[in-house]
Amino acid sequence: MTTLQLTSPAFANGDPIPDKYGYTAENVNPPLEIDGVPEEAKSLALVMDDPDAAEPAGKIWDHWVVWNIDPTTSTIPEAWNASGAVQGQNDYGEQGYGGPNPPDSEHTYRFRLFALDQRLNLDTNTTKDQLESAMDGTVIDETQLEGTYAP
């Protein structure tokens, strides 16, 4: 049995995220590769956040919130327009991807991928907390990819 996997051709797990994906650079999402989606999955959800922001920002900073990704998706290309999926609100007050922008020192960013047993009926004003509440009890499998980014 294959378990859910998330990788990127742009950086290895735990390695630096290339500068171009930063908020003040090109601000486009890095390419991601998905493997091992359970057959019973009806959709995928993806959250990118920065737990290291808790001290300087007073909270875990949410950079990207996406759901209803087709479970047959194997590649999320760079600068993805989220075709067929729904993007919610990040903590920049924007819809879609908001790249790394640590205010103080190198931070670790988490890309968390969830396989869900249903599609979610949420609007584009949805935040990460609201998405996580809606996913409660629907997660079949999950995985995580981490990368670092320095100012």
C-alpha positions as CSV (number, residue, x, y, z in Angstrom):
1,M,0.0,0.0,0.0
2,T,1.3,3.4,-1.0
3,T,1.0,6.2,1.5
4,L,0.3,9.8,0.5
5,Q,3.4,11.7,-0.5
6,L,4.2,15.3,-1.4
7,T,7.5,16.3,-2.9
8,S,8.8,19.2,-5.0
9,P,11.3,19.2,-7.9
10,A,12.3,22.7,-6.7
11,F,13.6,21.7,-3.2
12,A,14.0,18.6,-1.1
13,N,12.3,18.1,2.2
14,G,13.9,20.3,4.8
15,D,16.0,22.3,2.2
16,P,15.8,26.0,1.2
17,I,12.8,27.0,-0.9
18,P,14.3,28.9,-3.9
19,D,14.1,32.7,-3.6
20,K,11.8,33.2,-6.6
21,Y,8.8,31.7,-4.6
22,G,9.0,34.4,-2.0
23,Y,6.3,37.0,-1.5
24,T,8.6,39.9,-2.4
25,A,10.1,38.0,-5.4
26,E,8.0,36.3,-8.1
27,N,5.4,35.2,-5.5
28,V,4.4,32.1,-7.4
29,N,3.9,28.7,-5.8
30,P,6.7,26.1,-6.2
31,P,5.9,23.0,-8.3
32,L,4.6,20.1,-6.2
33,E,4.3,16.3,-7.0
34,I,1.6,14.2,-5.4
35,D,1.7,10.4,-5.1
36,G,0.0,7.6,-3.2
37,V,-3.5,9.2,-3.1
38,P,-5.9,6.6,-1.5
39,E,-8.4,5.2,-4.0
40,E,-11.3,6.3,-1.8
41,A,-10.2,9.9,-1.8
42,K,-12.8,12.3,-3.3
43,S,-10.7,15.4,-3.0
44,L,-7.4,16.8,-1.8
45,A,-6.7,19.9,0.4
46,L,-3.4,21.7,0.7
47,V,-2.3,24.2,3.4
48,M,1.0,26.1,3.4
49,D,1.9,27.8,6.7
50,D,4.8,29.1,8.8
51,P,4.8,27.9,12.4
52,D,8.0,29.9,13.0
53,A,5.9,33.1,12.6
54,A,4.3,32.5,16.0
55,E,6.8,34.7,17.8
56,P,7.2,37.6,15.4
57,A,3.6,37.7,14.1
58,G,1.9,36.3,17.2
59,K,0.4,33.4,15.2
60,I,1.1,30.7,12.7
61,W,1.1,32.6,9.4
62,D,-1.1,31.0,6.7
63,H,0.3,31.3,3.2
64,W,-1.9,29.1,1.0
65,V,-5.2,27.4,1.6
66,V,-6.6,25.2,-1.2
67,W,-9.3,22.5,-1.3
68,N,-11.3,20.4,-3.7
69,I,-8.2,19.5,-5.6
70,D,-9.0,16.6,-8.0
71,P,-7.7,13.4,-6.3
72,T,-6.2,12.2,-9.6
73,T,-3.9,15.3,-9.6
74,S,-0.2,14.2,-9.6
75,T,1.4,17.6,-10.4
76,I,0.7,21.1,-9.1
77,P,2.7,23.2,-11.6
78,E,4.6,26.3,-10.7
79,A,2.4,29.4,-10.7
80,W,-0.7,27.1,-10.6
81,N,-4.1,28.8,-11.2
82,A,-5.8,26.2,-9.1
83,S,-8.0,25.2,-12.0
84,G,-10.8,23.0,-10.7
85,A,-10.0,23.6,-7.1
86,V,-10.8,26.5,-4.7
87,Q,-8.3,28.8,-3.0
88,G,-9.2,30.5,0.3
89,Q,-7.8,33.4,2.2
90,N,-4.2,33.7,3.3
91,D,-2.9,35.9,6.1
92,Y,-1.9,38.6,3.7
93,G,-5.6,39.1,3.2
94,E,-5.4,37.8,-0.3
95,Q,-6.9,34.8,-2.1
96,G,-4.5,32.2,-3.3
97,Y,-0.7,31.7,-2.8
98,G,1.3,34.2,-0.7
99,G,5.0,33.2,-0.6
100,P,7.4,33.1,2.2
101,N,8.4,36.5,3.7
102,P,10.0,35.9,7.1
103,P,10.4,39.2,9.0
104,D,13.4,38.2,11.2
105,S,15.4,35.1,10.3
106,E,15.1,31.8,8.5
107,H,11.7,30.1,8.9
108,T,10.5,26.6,8.1
109,Y,7.4,26.4,5.9
110,R,5.0,23.5,5.9
111,F,3.1,22.3,2.9
112,R,0.5,19.9,4.3
113,L,-1.5,17.7,1.9
114,F,-4.7,16.0,3.0
115,A,-6.7,13.3,1.2
116,L,-10.4,13.7,2.0
117,D,-13.4,11.3,1.7
118,Q,-15.6,14.1,0.3
119,R,-15.5,17.4,-1.5
120,L,-16.0,20.5,0.7
121,N,-18.7,23.2,0.1
122,L,-16.8,26.3,1.2
123,D,-16.4,29.8,-0.3
124,T,-13.3,31.7,-1.2
125,N,-13.4,33.7,2.0
126,T,-12.5,30.5,3.9
127,T,-9.5,30.6,6.2
128,K,-7.2,27.8,7.2
129,D,-9.0,27.4,10.6
130,Q,-12.3,27.2,8.8
131,L,-10.9,24.6,6.4
132,E,-9.5,22.5,9.1
133,S,-12.9,22.6,10.9
134,A,-14.6,21.5,7.7
135,M,-12.1,18.7,7.2
136,D,-12.7,17.3,10.7
137,G,-13.6,13.6,10.3
138,T,-13.0,13.6,6.5
139,V,-9.2,13.1,6.4
140,I,-8.2,9.6,5.1
141,D,-4.5,10.3,4.9
142,E,-2.1,13.3,5.2
143,T,1.5,14.1,4.5
144,Q,3.9,17.1,4.8
145,L,6.7,18.7,2.9
146,E,8.9,21.3,4.6
147,G,11.2,23.9,3.2
148,T,13.1,26.8,4.7
149,Y,13.3,30.5,3.6
150,A,15.5,33.3,4.9
151,P,15.0,37.1,4.4
